[in-house]
Amino acid sequence: MKSESRALLTAVVATATAIAVFVAAVGAYVLVSGRAPPTSLPVDAGTVFTANGMDTWAAHFTVGPTGGTLVGGWTAYDGIGWVDLVLMNGTVPKPAPPSGPINCPLLRSWSWSNGSVDRALTAGPYTVYWSTGVCSSARQIDVTQTIQVIPA
């Protein structure tokens, strides 16, 4: 093998090794830096809920004495049924799906669906959670507008 060919081969192998190390480092950073969605508000824009995460997630918050407005927006992907943000008075856990057979008639399926909330609230404790788990589901929900309470 000529010395020029050997030098070129060495340069190609060194470059490929450097690229592989860089890709591995970026992949490790992404895996280690993943965050679980918060358990209270706000839920920042850019937060991603996976199918498993949205089935168990609930956030608890308290609205001050002057009241406020719950606002936010999201996009859900690859789902069925009606995916929405459920608002409950009080600090409650997300209910578990009922046991036994469930009748879910007229389910619609979709590749993506946008949703939003803009609801006036009085003072007191509240809980929000996704309506997934019984007659609706999605592969992923991306928060596109921070879900938060704007004080009155």
ABEGO torsion letter per residue (X at the ends): XBAAAAAAAAAAAAAAAAAAAAAAAAAAAAAAABBBBBABOBBBBGBBBBAAAAAABBBBBBBBAAEBBBBEBBBBBGBBEBBBBBBBBEBBBBBBBBBEBBBBBGBBBBABBBBBBBBBBBBEBBBBBBABGAABBBABBBBABBBBBBBX
